[in-house]
Amino acid sequence: MQENEDMEDIHLTNRQKEVLKCVIGGDSNPVIAKKLSISLSTVKAHVSAIIDKFHVESRIDVTREAMKRGFDI
């Protein structure tokens, strides 16, 4: 993630925010799919989009950056 960015600079859809909350909580993709009543492929697409928007390599990096940037779970 680029310096000086906070959560307001990362434009996530409401659904992406829900998925991010689950990722931060440590949920696996199948668990997220069940919790949010969406398909596994949709979860994967959301996680991939979130990773891209955060400019990081993995969901672990997303979790770290979201927490550092003050994402409220």
N, CA and C atoms as an extended XYZ file, in Angstrom:
219
Properties=species:S:1:pos:R:3:atomname:S:1:resname:S:1:resid:I:1 pbc="F F F"
N         0.844       -1.171        0.000 N   MET     1
C         0.000        0.000        0.000 CA  MET     1
C         0.888        1.232        0.000 C   MET     1
N         0.459        2.249       -0.690 N   GLN     2
C         1.233        3.474       -0.766 CA  GLN     2
C         1.139        4.221        0.557 C   GLN     2
N         2.227        4.945        0.892 N   GLU     3
C         2.228        5.714        2.130 CA  GLU     3
C         1.160        6.790        2.100 C   GLU     3
N         0.717        7.161        3.276 N   ASN     4
C        -0.265        8.220        3.480 CA  ASN     4
C        -1.667        7.874        3.005 C   ASN     4
N        -1.911        6.634        2.692 N   GLU     5
C        -3.267        6.221        2.355 CA  GLU     5
C        -3.955        5.755        3.621 C   GLU     5
N        -5.224        6.074        3.762 N   ASP     6
C        -5.995        5.504        4.844 CA  ASP     6
C        -7.193        4.798        4.228 C   ASP     6
N        -8.072        4.306        5.052 N   MET     7
C        -9.193        3.522        4.535 CA  MET     7
C       -10.100        4.360        3.634 C   MET     7
N       -10.158        5.660        3.848 N   GLU     8
C       -10.998        6.509        3.009 CA  GLU     8
C       -10.455        6.599        1.589 C   GLU     8
N        -9.157        6.371        1.411 N   ASP     9
C        -8.550        6.417        0.087 CA  ASP     9
C        -8.761        5.121       -0.694 C   ASP     9
N        -9.166        4.081       -0.010 N   ILE    10
C        -9.392        2.790       -0.649 CA  ILE    10
C       -10.893        2.623       -0.824 C   ILE    10
N       -11.331        2.692       -2.041 N   HIS    11
C       -12.761        2.673       -2.328 CA  HIS    11
C       -13.251        1.227       -2.499 C   HIS    11
N       -13.857        0.717       -1.437 N   LEU    12
C       -14.413       -0.633       -1.443 CA  LEU    12
C       -15.930       -0.544       -1.529 C   LEU    12
N       -16.519       -1.513       -2.227 N   THR    13
C       -17.968       -1.605       -2.231 CA  THR    13
C       -18.423       -2.092       -0.855 C   THR    13
N       -19.704       -1.964       -0.595 N   ASN    14
C       -20.222       -2.469        0.689 CA  ASN    14
C       -19.946       -3.958        0.843 C   ASN    14
N       -20.111       -4.710       -0.240 N   ARG    15
C       -19.864       -6.157       -0.165 CA  ARG    15
C       -18.380       -6.429        0.073 C   ARG    15
N       -17.510       -5.676       -0.562 N   GLN    16
C       -16.076       -5.857       -0.331 CA  GLN    16
C       -15.721       -5.547        1.122 C   GLN    16
N       -16.377       -4.570        1.703 N   LYS    17
C       -16.150       -4.266        3.122 CA  LYS    17
C       -16.582       -5.441        3.991 C   LYS    17
N       -17.700       -6.076        3.648 N   GLU    18
C       -18.163       -7.250        4.396 CA  GLU    18
C       -17.162       -8.390        4.269 C   GLU    18
N       -16.660       -8.607        3.053 N   VAL    19
C       -15.680       -9.663        2.828 CA  VAL    19
C       -14.394       -9.336        3.583 C   VAL    19
N       -13.959       -8.083        3.530 N   LEU    20
C       -12.753       -7.678        4.243 CA  LEU    20
C       -12.887       -7.930        5.738 C   LEU    20
N       -14.027       -7.619        6.289 N   LYS    21
C       -14.258       -7.866        7.715 CA  LYS    21
C       -14.075       -9.356        8.033 C   LYS    21
N       -14.573      -10.212        7.163 N   CYS    22
C       -14.421      -11.658        7.360 CA  CYS    22
C       -12.966      -12.089        7.221 C   CYS    22
N       -12.283      -11.527        6.223 N   VAL    23
C       -10.864      -11.851        6.029 CA  VAL    23
C       -10.067      -11.453        7.265 C   VAL    23
N       -10.310      -10.250        7.773 N   ILE    24
C        -9.613       -9.784        8.975 CA  ILE    24
C        -9.919      -10.697       10.157 C   ILE    24
N       -11.136      -11.213       10.197 N   GLY    25
C       -11.526      -12.127       11.265 CA  GLY    25
C       -10.938      -13.515       11.123 C   GLY    25
N       -10.227      -13.757       10.017 N   GLY    26
C        -9.559      -15.043        9.818 CA  GLY    26
C       -10.399      -16.093        9.130 C   GLY    26
N       -11.545      -15.708        8.596 N   ASP    27
C       -12.414      -16.679        7.928 CA  ASP    27
C       -11.821      -17.131        6.600 C   ASP    27
N       -12.000      -18.405        6.292 N   SER    28
C       -11.583      -18.942        5.001 CA  SER    28
C       -12.616      -18.550        3.947 C   SER    28
N       -12.258      -18.715        2.687 N   ASN    29
C       -13.194      -18.396        1.613 CA  ASN    29
C       -14.504      -19.173        1.716 C   ASN    29
N       -14.462      -20.484        1.986 N   PRO    30
C       -15.739      -21.208        2.114 CA  PRO    30
C       -16.608      -20.689        3.267 C   PRO    30
N       -15.978      -20.311        4.371 N   VAL    31
C       -16.727      -19.772        5.509 CA  VAL    31
C       -17.348      -18.429        5.134 C   VAL    31
N       -16.578      -17.588        4.444 N   ILE    32
C       -17.099      -16.292        4.001 CA  ILE    32
C       -18.289      -16.496        3.068 C   ILE    32
N       -18.170      -17.425        2.149 N   ALA    33
C       -19.265      -17.700        1.206 CA  ALA    33
C       -20.539      -18.084        1.945 C   ALA    33
N       -20.389      -18.937        2.932 N   LYS    34
C       -21.561      -19.368        3.700 CA  LYS    34
C       -22.139      -18.215        4.522 C   LYS    34
N       -21.274      -17.461        5.210 N   LYS    35
C       -21.736      -16.344        6.037 CA  LYS    35
C       -22.492      -15.301        5.229 C   LYS    35
N       -21.991      -15.006        4.030 N   LEU    36
C       -22.567      -13.930        3.226 CA  LEU    36
C       -23.547      -14.437        2.166 C   LEU    36
N       -23.755      -15.743        2.142 N   SER    37
C       -24.680      -16.367        1.177 CA  SER    37
C       -24.326      -16.009       -0.265 C   SER    37
N       -23.039      -16.150       -0.575 N   ILE    38
C       -22.561      -15.939       -1.940 CA  ILE    38
C       -21.716      -17.134       -2.348 C   ILE    38
N       -21.444      -17.258       -3.637 N   SER    39
C       -20.675      -18.403       -4.116 CA  SER    39
C       -19.198      -18.249       -3.762 C   SER    39
N       -18.521      -19.375       -3.750 N   LEU    40
C       -17.091      -19.387       -3.478 CA  LEU    40
C       -16.341      -18.574       -4.535 C   LEU    40
N       -16.751      -18.686       -5.793 N   SER    41
C       -16.069      -17.926       -6.842 CA  SER    41
C       -16.273      -16.418       -6.658 C   SER    41
N       -17.427      -16.022       -6.146 N   THR    42
C       -17.667      -14.608       -5.872 CA  THR    42
C       -16.777      -14.125       -4.735 C   THR    42
N       -16.625      -14.937       -3.709 N   VAL    43
C       -15.720      -14.592       -2.608 CA  VAL    43
C       -14.305      -14.407       -3.143 C   VAL    43
N       -13.855      -15.348       -3.955 N   LYS    44
C       -12.502      -15.260       -4.515 CA  LYS    44
C       -12.329      -13.988       -5.332 C   LYS    44
N       -13.345      -13.629       -6.095 N   ALA    45
C       -13.278      -12.405       -6.900 CA  ALA    45
C       -13.186      -11.172       -6.005 C   ALA    45
N       -13.971      -11.155       -4.936 N   HIS    46
C       -13.926      -10.025       -4.004 CA  HIS    46
C       -12.571       -9.936       -3.311 C   HIS    46
N       -12.054      -11.052       -2.844 N   VAL    47
C       -10.757      -11.055       -2.164 CA  VAL    47
C        -9.669      -10.570       -3.115 C   VAL    47
N        -9.710      -11.034       -4.342 N   SER    48
C        -8.732      -10.605       -5.337 CA  SER    48
C        -8.823       -9.099       -5.588 C   SER    48
N       -10.044       -8.587       -5.708 N   ALA    49
C       -10.241       -7.149       -5.929 CA  ALA    49
C        -9.730       -6.341       -4.731 C   ALA    49
N        -9.980       -6.845       -3.531 N   ILE    50
C        -9.519       -6.153       -2.312 CA  ILE    50
C        -7.992       -6.117       -2.283 C   ILE    50
N        -7.363       -7.230       -2.588 N   ILE    51
C        -5.898       -7.287       -2.629 CA  ILE    51
C        -5.366       -6.275       -3.629 C   ILE    51
N        -5.991       -6.196       -4.798 N   ASP    52
C        -5.567       -5.226       -5.818 CA  ASP    52
C        -5.730       -3.794       -5.322 C   ASP    52
N        -6.853       -3.506       -4.686 N   LYS    53
C        -7.106       -2.144       -4.218 CA  LYS    53
C        -6.147       -1.715       -3.112 C   LYS    53
N        -5.678       -2.680       -2.341 N   PHE    54
C        -4.720       -2.385       -1.283 CA  PHE    54
C        -3.277       -2.365       -1.797 C   PHE    54
N        -3.082       -2.774       -3.053 N   HIS    55
C        -1.746       -2.814       -3.657 CA  HIS    55
C        -0.806       -3.703       -2.847 C   HIS    55
N        -1.313       -4.883       -2.457 N   VAL    56
C        -0.507       -5.837       -1.691 CA  VAL    56
C        -0.543       -7.191       -2.389 C   VAL    56
N         0.128       -8.160       -1.796 N   GLU    57
C         0.299       -9.468       -2.416 CA  GLU    57
C        -0.631      -10.561       -1.888 C   GLU    57
N        -1.132      -10.405       -0.660 N   SER    58
C        -1.874      -11.515       -0.062 CA  SER    58
C        -2.937      -11.012        0.908 C   SER    58
N        -3.803      -11.925        1.323 N   ARG    59
C        -4.835      -11.570        2.295 CA  ARG    59
C        -4.228      -11.262        3.660 C   ARG    59
N        -3.089      -11.853        3.964 N   ILE    60
C        -2.397      -11.519        5.207 CA  ILE    60
C        -1.946      -10.061        5.166 C   ILE    60
N        -1.400       -9.644        4.023 N   ASP    61
C        -0.993       -8.246        3.863 CA  ASP    61
C        -2.196       -7.316        3.949 C   ASP    61
N        -3.320       -7.726        3.372 N   VAL    62
C        -4.545       -6.919        3.441 CA  VAL    62
C        -4.950       -6.729        4.902 C   VAL    62
N        -4.939       -7.806        5.661 N   THR    63
C        -5.309       -7.733        7.072 CA  THR    63
C        -4.396       -6.774        7.811 C   THR    63
N        -3.113       -6.920        7.606 N   ARG    64
C        -2.128       -6.062        8.270 CA  ARG    64
C        -2.366       -4.591        7.907 C   ARG    64
N        -2.531       -4.315        6.626 N   GLU    65
C        -2.712       -2.931        6.175 CA  GLU    65
C        -4.044       -2.348        6.632 C   GLU    65
N        -5.089       -3.144        6.591 N   ALA    66
C        -6.401       -2.650        7.027 CA  ALA    66
C        -6.371       -2.291        8.503 C   ALA    66
N        -5.746       -3.121        9.303 N   MET    67
C        -5.653       -2.836       10.727 CA  MET    67
C        -4.782       -1.601       10.974 C   MET    67
N        -3.696       -1.487       10.238 N   LYS    68
C        -2.807       -0.340       10.371 CA  LYS    68
C        -3.529        0.950        9.970 C   LYS    68
N        -4.414        0.852        8.998 N   ARG    69
C        -5.135        2.014        8.490 CA  ARG    69
C        -6.430        2.297        9.257 C   ARG    69
N        -6.716        1.484       10.260 N   GLY    70
C        -7.855        1.759       11.118 CA  GLY    70
C        -9.184        1.233       10.632 C   GLY    70
N        -9.168        0.162        9.814 N   PHE    71
C       -10.432       -0.421        9.393 CA  PHE    71
C       -11.165       -0.933       10.612 C   PHE    71
N       -12.405       -0.538       10.754 N   ASP    72
C       -13.195       -0.869       11.924 CA  ASP    72
C       -13.934       -2.185       11.720 C   ASP    72
N       -13.555       -3.197       12.505 N   ILE    73
C       -14.275       -4.455       12.425 CA  ILE    73
C       -15.202       -4.516       13.605 C   ILE    73
